[in-house]
Amino acid sequence: MEGPLAGGHLGFGMDWANYNLRDIVTEMHQYLKTEGLDIPLIPAGGIFTGSDAVSYLESGAAAVQVATRFTAARECGLPDKVKQEYLKANEEDIEVNGISPTGYPMRMLKNSPAIGDGIRPNCEAYGYLLDAKGNCAYIDAYNREVALHPDAKKVSVKDKTCLCTAMRNFDCWTCGHYTYRLKDTTRKAPDGSYQLLSAEHIFRDYQFSTDGKIALPA
C-alpha cells in the first residue's frame, strides 16, 4: 500500500499532501479485520529509517517496501552521476508535476533532463505507454510544439515528457519525498561528491538502527 510520499507515479491527485500513509494503513487494517480477510499489508512510501519500518511492523504490517535509500546504493543500476544528483538534492529540488503522459502525478528532481525536453517520440522502439488506439499524450504535445515552431531544429515540450525514452536514457530522475535526506546517510568527500554505500550496509541499518537514527559508514 503506497502512500503519498513515494517516488515516481503517485496513486493520488495533486492533492497528495492531504493524505497520510499512517492513516491509510490504519484504516485498511481495520477494514481487513472487519471483513475477516487475511491479506498481508505492506506499507510503502516515506519509510526512511529502521525505526519507521519497525513502527509499521509493530502495528501489524506483514512487511515494508523501501526504495529511496537503495537508489544511491553501489549495486543500483542507475549511473553514478545520477546517484550523485539524488545525494546532493535539497528538499526544494524535488517536485510533484503532471508531465507524465499517463495522467498520474509524478515526483522527481526538478533538474531532471526529461523536464522540458523535446525529444522526437520513439514509440516504434519504446511505445510502452500507447493506449489501445496508439495514442500518447506526449505525441500530442510534441506535435503541437512542432506546428507552433515549424522552423525550429529542436522544440521544448514543457507540459509532457516522452517517458519511455526518458526512463530508458536515465533522464527522468523520479524520487521519493525524503530523497533530500540521503546526504545525511553517508559522507561527503573533499571533491563534493558523496560516498556510495553498499546495499548490505543500508539493509543492515534498517535492521538494527533505533530511535530514528541512521548509521554512517565507517
Summary of the structure (lengths in Angstrom):
residues: 218
radius of gyration: 19.7
end to end distance: 34.3
largest distance: 64.3
contacts: 609
relative contact order: 0.18
helix: 39%
strand: 8%
